[in-house]
């Protein structure tokens, strides 16, 4: 089986995705085919976790593909497509969680230092933490990156800000009076287990909380892309773009 037999995008998926890339007729014809093959090249890198230099020749010169990936990143194309695909009004549930991603040794040494590149030290060495919000069906709607040593609750504000929801779910790590108040101010119900050290206990809707597994399923699907499961990118911007592309594919399935 050749490389071209394992392309990811179906015609209907490309049709949905392409209109948000350039926004005019250049998504069709030869330019459209070129864009589609370019995205398949980036998806091959994301799926296999291979170095850019190992990109199969069928996708073109690896350096040209990498530079184009960076240009689209600077223009915000990857993020624009992700936001368009994840623009769903069904926000009955919003579930937040995080996962620690081990960084490959090649990810260190980026400009501006580790802190600016969302790299930090945690158990296991250099790592990045993905803080993620998913909607009721388990599809990602927002994510932020920090160093692996950062706490979960302080990032929750960014994940739920301006996100309409009737219910916000999270695990015990997010149990704080400040976050519960922020959720209440949104007119939403907080479904968060009590920290054992908490003096004042809040009731927990266990039936609703059972749905929290959806965010774990989302992380599992994202980590099927090996370049998400391990961070190889030196810059947070490039790693964020890889996650945005993988998250877009989850919405297209």
N, C-alpha and C positions, 0 to 999 in steps of 0.2 A: 504494500500500500504506500503510495507516494504522499508527499506533503500536501498536494492539492486535493487529495481525497479526504483530508482531515480539517478542512476549513470550517469555521464556526458559524458564520452568519448565513442564515437562509435568506431567500429573496424578500420575503415579507418583513423580516427583521431589518434588512438593509434599507428597505423602502421607508420604514418608520424612522430609522436613525439618520438617513442621509439628508433629510430636509432641514435638519438642525446644524449641519456641518458648515455649509456655506450660505444657504438660504436663497439660492437662485438656481437657474437652469444648469449651472456648472456641475451639479450633482448627477447629471445625466450624461449619456454618451461616453466618449473615451475618458473624459475627466472623471466621470462618476465611477467607471471601472477602475481607474487608477486609484481613486480615493478608497474604494472598497478593498482593493488588494493591499494598499498601505495599512489599513486598519487590521486586516487579517495578519499582516506581518507583525504588528505590535501585539496582537492577541497571541500569536505564536510565541513571542518572547514572554508574555505574561503567563501563558499556560505552562510552558516548559521550564521557565526559570533560567534559560540559557543565557550566556553572555551575548551581547549584541553582535560581536564578531562571528558568532556561530550561526547567524541567521542564514537559512538556506538561500542559495543564489536565485531560486525561482522568485523570490520577493524583491530582488534587486540588490544594489550595493548597500551593505549594512550601515555604513556611515551616513549615507544619504537618508536612509530610513530613520536613523537616530536623530539626525539634525532636523528632519521634518517633524518628528515626534516632539522635539523641544520647541520648535516654532509654534506648533499647534498649542502646546502647553502655555507658552508666553501669551498667546492670543486668547486663552481661555476656552478653546474649542472643546476639550475633553470635559470640562466642568459644565459648559453650556449644554452639551448633549445629555449628561447625567441629570441635570436639573430638569430638562424637558421630559425625559423618560419617567422621572420620579414625581412629576407634577400630577398627583392623584388626590382627589378631594375626599377620598374615603379615609378619614383620620379618626375613626372611632377609638382605636388603640394606638398608643405610641409607646414603644418599648426601648429602653436604653440599657447599654452594657458596654463593656470594653474587653479587649483582648491584647495580650502582650505578644509582640512579634520580635523574634530574635533577628538582629541585624548581622549580615555577613561582614566579615572583616573588610571587604572592599567598600562597604558603605561608609566607613569612617574617613575622616580627612576632608570632608566637604568644607566649602568656604563659610565664613562667619561663625564657625564653631558648632559643637554638638548641640547646644541648647537651641540655637536658631534652626537647626535641621531636624528637630524632634527626635533626637537621640539621647539616651540616658542610660545609666547603670541600674540594673535590677538583678535579681537572682538569675544567674545564667549568663551574665555579661551585658554587652551593649545591646540595647533594645529600643523599640518604638512601641507606643501603645495606640491602638485604634479605638477611639470612643465613637460609638455608633448608635444611631436611632433608626428603628425600623417601624413600619406601619403594621396594621393588624394582620396582614397576610404574610409578613416576614420579609418584605422587600425594603432595602435601605433607602432612607430619605435624607439623611445628613450624617456626616462624620467629621471628626477633627482628630489631629495627630498631636501627641505629646511624647516626651521622653518616657521610657518604660517605668520610671520610678514615680511618676506623677499619680496623685490620687484620682479616684473616679468622680466623686460628688462635685468637686469644683468645676468640672467640665460639663456637667449636666445642663447648666443654664444655657450654654451655647447650643446644645442639642435640642432643647425644647423651645427656645426663643422663637416666637412668631409661628409656631407649629400648632394649628388647631387640633384639639383632641378632647375626647370625653374622659379618657382614662390614660394615665401615665404609669407604666410599670417599670420596676427596677429591683435589683436584689438588695441585700442588707447593706452593702457598701455605700448605697445612696441614701441611707436613712439619716436625715438631718432635718431639724425644724425649719431651717432656711429654705431647703428645697421643697419641703412639703408646703410651705407658705407660697412659694413661687408657683407650684402646681395649682393650689387652691385659687390664686389670683387669676389664673387662666380659666377658671371655671371648670377645672378637671378634677377627677378623683385620683388620689395617689394610692397605688397598690404596691406597697413596699413593706417587706417584713421588718419588724422591730429589731434594732440592735440589742443584744442581750444586756448591755450596760444601761439601756435607756430606763429612766425612772417612770416616765409617763408612757404608757403603752397605747398604741393606736390599733384599732380593729383591722384585720387583714381579710380581704375577700379571697379565700383560697381557690375558689373556682375560677376567678379571673386570673389569679397569679399563675395558674397552671399553663396559661398561654405564653408565659415568658420564654418557654423553650424555643419560640420562633426566632428570637434574636440569636440563640446558639446555633440554630439551623442556618441562619444567614451567614454567620461567621464561618461555619463549616463549608458552605458553598463558595464563599470568597476565597477560602484557603485551598480550594481545588486549583486555583491559579497559583502556581508555585512561586511566582514572583511577588505574590501577596503574602503567602505563608512564611516566606523569608524575605527580609528587606535587603535588596542589592543596591538600590539607588543611593547615591551620595546625598542628594538634595531632597528635602521634604517635598518640594514642589513636584519633582518627578515621581516620587513614590505616591503622592496624592493623586497624580494623573493616572497612574496604574490602577489604583483602587477605584477611581471614578469610572474608568473603562470597564473593569470587572463588574462593578455595581450596575452599570448600564446593561450589561449582558444579562444579569439576573432579572431585570425588568422586561427584557425582550423575550424571555423563555416562556 
